[in-house]
Amino acid sequence: MNIAELKLKFFRQIDGLDKDKLEEAYGVLLNYINSKDDLDEWSNLTAEQQKGIIDSIEQLENNQGISHNEVIKKYKNKYNA
């Protein structure tokens, strides 16, 4: 398969996606394209920072996260903003 055929096949698959899947695919593609930059940034973090990020991702995957709205509400009440 040459490059033009591959691009056409890729486009056709993307064109058939619903909105949610399209947004997800877009995010995955951007992450892939930017992965080299991400790896460079990751290696510049301390071990403690890396562990904190990994722990946070695991919490989110286990539905232990706190929604943005809950956090905003908490701090608005705390600081009377």
Stockholm file with secondary structure:
# STOCKHOLM 1.0

chainA/1-81         MNIAELKLKFFRQIDGLDKDKLEEAYGVLLNYINSKDDLDEWSNLTAEQQKGIIDSIEQLENNQGISHNEVIKKYKNKYNA
#=GR chainA/1-81 SS CCHHHHHHHHHHHHHTCCHHHHHHHHHHHHHHHTHHHHHHHHHHSCHHHHHHHHHHHHHHHTTCCCCHHHHHHHHHHHHTC
#=GC SS_cons        CCHHHHHHHHHHHHHTCCHHHHHHHHHHHHHHHTHHHHHHHHHHSCHHHHHHHHHHHHHHHTTCCCCHHHHHHHHHHHHTC
//
